[in-house]
Amino acid sequence: MNIRRDKWVIRVCLGVFIVGVLIAWIHQNSLLLGTLDKLDNDDVRYIRSGQQLLETGRLIYYNPTSTLTAFIMPGLPVLLAGIMKLFGTGDTGVQAYRVFQALLTSCSVAMVYFIARQLYNQRIARISLILIAAYMPIYYVGNLVLTETCFTFTMLLFTYSLVVAEARQWKRDYVYVGLALAAAIYFRPTAALLPLTIGLMWLIRRVPFKIMCRHALILGVTVVICLSPWWIRNAQVFHEFIPLTNSSANPFLLGMLINEHEPSDFIRDHAQIYESYRHGSEAQQKELAMMIFKYQFLNHPIIFGLWIVFGKLLRLIIIPFYWAPVLGIPIWLVVLQHGVYLIASIAGLWTMVRQRKLAFLAFFGVLTYFIAVYLPFITMERYFYPTMWLMMIPLAVFVESRIGKTRFDRTQLPSRPISEDTIKL
């Protein structure tokens, strides 16, 4: 990396960090979604989980004193506990975590730059950098105590590692891909099926079977080693194999409700089952979700089909994750910014698709995956927030096409099938 050429990038990232720290100092706990005494939202439950993990060594979520949990992945509580060990479990520790998130947000901004530069050139990368630095939700989310900031960084790190690995085809690069993937899973279990996307990409690129097996083995062993402490802990505590969490049934059940409204006719016809299962065990909620799915398709096929295909997708992407004003900037203005960004980025994405470059396959795969993976479950703007970071690259492509002709990077993945000769140690 040429540090001299990247000093401008460092200055932008430093500005993002300073703004993030300033917001943390001004807003303090005023942007929390819940209250610490009631434990009525995810952020305050994560804070309590970090405190309890540090003080007692027990990972909890809902019950602060007794019930061990596998409802959440342990990444954020472990990180909170580590910071609280240095700065205390009170407000100072929480503020220190927000400063850390400001640093991580600035690092994520840099990751967008590196991905864009790998795919295109420095011009597109710098435009991406400016656009994400000006996107107001990153400063709002950086002040919350949720998984979004950490997951966004690990997801971007995974994307960059995968793009580089596919370009160079070095075996050790797939170790880095596996490390980034495991880190992302520790914050958000929805990342766990990303290897399927990688496998599909290999098939499209006609990667030889032997090479696919070799890279898959490297990737798989890395992820298994990284996740094994979590599996061992769950086996010891719950006496069963829990690979990720045991909380998928409730989001799946909520995902079967049209715009989160209870299905009145289903309740009328199956009142006893609905009342018994909606707050029941994991298995009961999954069974109820499948019953509602079948009922809706048999009785309301057009409405439910449109909701599944279009409604949930629109609900996922059209609203920014910006639920309260930051530094006095009103919500309506950020909604407008998000809408302009989204429309322009879709136009830029279409430009990238038409260019039909093999170098884009990894990027398209990750982007598509993190849209499609949420559609079977409840969808909201919070889940699209990390993916919006990736949308800054097609957005930059669109902006650049309006301000000048792009000088595309001529370094592309080979168009011919990959041979073993391209594999390096």
ABEGO torsion letter per residue (X at the ends): XBAAAAAAAAAAAAAAAAAAAAAAAAAEAAABABBAAAGABAAAAAAAAAAAAAAAGBBBAABAAABBBAABBAAAAAAAAAAAAAAEABAAAAAAAAAAAAAAAAAAAAAAAAAAAAABBAAAAAAAAAAAAABAAAAAAAABBBAAAAAAAAAAAAAAAAAAAAAAGBAAAAAAAAAAAAAAAAABAAAAAAAAAAAAAAAAAGBBAAAAAAAAAAAAAAAAAAAAAAAAAAAAAAGBBBABBAAAAAAAAAAABBGGBBBAAAAAAAAAAAAAAAABBAAAAAAAAAAAAAAAAAABAAAAAAAAAAAAAAAAAABBBBABBBGGBBAAAAAAAAAAAAAAAAAAAAAAAAAGBAAAAAAAAAAAAAAAAAAABBBBAAAAAAAAAAAAAAAAAAAAAAAEBBBBBABBBBABBBBAAABBX
